[in-house]
Amino acid sequence: MSAIEVKNLVKTFPIRGKRGHTFKALDDVSFTLRKGTTLGVVGESGSGKSTAANIILGLLEQDSGDVIFEGVNVSELSKKERFAMRRNLQVVFQNPYGSLDPMYSIYRAVEEPMRVHNWGTKKEREERVAQLLDMVALPRSAMRRYPNELSGGQRQRIAIARALALKPEVLVLDEAVSALDVLVQGQVLDLLAQLQRELGLTYMFITHDLAVVRMVADHVAVMRDGRLVEQATTDEVFDSPREQYTKDLLDAIPGGKFLLGL
């Protein structure tokens, strides 16, 4: 069953300094996020993967094409309906320090989405923040601290807690572990896998790191220059890639076959 269907997305941007010239960031891109699974979206910088994510999140408008969320065409929703829908669709960005206001305490950062969406009473929000810190394996005392007092891995756990505050069904993880060292990266990936099992979450995992994709994804979509060049199950993409571009990406992984267990 599909959580999100992306159909024939096209997005162009004007080229700065070149009047009348445009850059096609997405060119007829289609893929599906299946409920309770992880779609790994991979490709080099500029391939269009983050542009697609921003359209799904409602941060950008597509030129054409559709985003279908649980059977509903998002472009046909009113502003109020889109706002309500965003409770079910949250994001974790690459840089946890950049995505957390340094002036906000951890409590305020995690509680803010609930206040914005008028979720619960003050006491219920307090209980929810404490519950979320438990879920991401941080002590409840952390809610009194500030982002600069935490390590990178702890800040990313806070970003995950914040994304889960409204009990969403889908998380977009945009290079969510690429800024972390290898040990902490593994711990955060384990946490995300545990949360997916316990909460039935659907993940769109955007990354340039194919070793990470091998660990977490059920399906893979490979993007290049704004186009989707290959998509299949993770095993199919890694064991029998059809496109030369995908083969080149696999060959470029440091440690190659040893790292991927091939």
BELCOR-V702937 format. One record per residue. OMEGA is omega in radians with two decimals (999 if undefined). Layout:
OMEGA / OMEGA
//
This chain:
-3.05 / 2.96 / 3.13 / 3.01 / 3.08 / -3.02 / 2.94 / -3.12 / 3.03 / 3.10 / 3.09 / 3.08 / 3.04 / 3.09 / -3.09 / 3.11 / 3.13 / -3.07 / 3.12 / 3.13 / -3.13 / 3.09 / -3.11 / -3.11 / 3.08 / -3.07 / 3.07 / -3.09 / 3.11 / 3.01 / -3.07 / 2.96 / -3.14 / -3.06 / 3.05 / -3.12 / 3.12 / 3.00 / 3.04 / 3.11 / -3.00 / 3.12 / -3.14 / 3.06 / -3.12 / -3.11 / 3.11 / -3.06 / 3.12 / 3.06 / 3.10 / 3.14 / -3.13 / 3.06 / 3.10 / -3.12 / -3.12 / 3.14 / 3.06 / 3.03 / 3.09 / 3.03 / 3.08 / -3.08 / -3.02 / 2.94 / -3.11 / 3.14 / -3.12 / 3.06 / -3.10 / 3.10 / -3.04 / -3.10 / -3.13 / -3.13 / 3.02 / 3.13 / 3.13 / 3.14 / 3.09 / 3.12 / 3.13 / -3.13 / -3.07 / 3.04 / -3.07 / -3.04 / -3.04 / -3.01 / 2.98 / -3.08 / -3.08 / -3.02 / -3.09 / 3.14 / 3.12 / -3.09 / 3.10 / 3.13 / -3.10 / 3.12 / -3.14 / 2.96 / 3.10 / 3.11 / -3.09 / -3.14 / -3.11 / -3.10 / -3.01 / 3.13 / 3.12 / 3.09 / -3.12 / -3.11 / 3.11 / -3.12 / 2.98 / 3.04 / 3.12 / 3.13 / 3.12 / 3.10 / 3.09 / 3.13 / -3.14 / 3.11 / 3.12 / 3.12 / -3.13 / 3.08 / 3.04 / -3.07 / -3.12 / 3.02 / 3.00 / 3.14 / -3.14 / 3.10 / -3.13 / -3.08 / 3.13 / -3.09 / -3.12 / -3.06 / -3.09 / 3.12 / -3.06 / 3.04 / 3.12 / 3.12 / 3.11 / 3.12 / 3.13 / 3.04 / 3.08 / 3.11 / 3.10 / 3.11 / 3.12 / 3.14 / -3.12 / -2.99 / -3.06 / 3.13 / -3.12 / 3.08 / -3.08 / 3.00 / 2.97 / -3.09 / -3.01 / -3.09 / -2.94 / 3.13 / -3.01 / -3.13 / -3.07 / 3.07 / -2.95 / -3.11 / -3.13 / 3.09 / 3.13 / 3.14 / 3.14 / 3.09 / 3.08 / 3.11 / 3.14 / 3.11 / 3.12 / 3.13 / 3.11 / 3.12 / -3.04 / -3.02 / -3.13 / -3.07 / 3.00 / -3.10 / 2.84 / -2.99 / -3.10 / -3.12 / 2.98 / -3.02 / -3.09 / 3.07 / 3.08 / 3.13 / 3.13 / -3.10 / -2.89 / -2.93 / 3.00 / 3.10 / -3.10 / 2.99 / -3.10 / -3.10 / 3.08 / 3.07 / 3.06 / 3.14 / 3.05 / -3.01 / 3.13 / 3.01 / -3.10 / 3.04 / -3.12 / 3.14 / -3.14 / -3.12 / -3.08 / -3.10 / -3.08 / 3.14 / -3.09 / -3.03 / 3.12 / 3.13 / 3.11 / 3.10 / 3.14 / 3.10 / 3.13 / -3.12 / -3.08 / -3.11 / 3.07 / -3.10 / 3.02 / -3.01 / 3.14 / -3.11 / -3.09 / -3.14 / -3.12 / 999
//
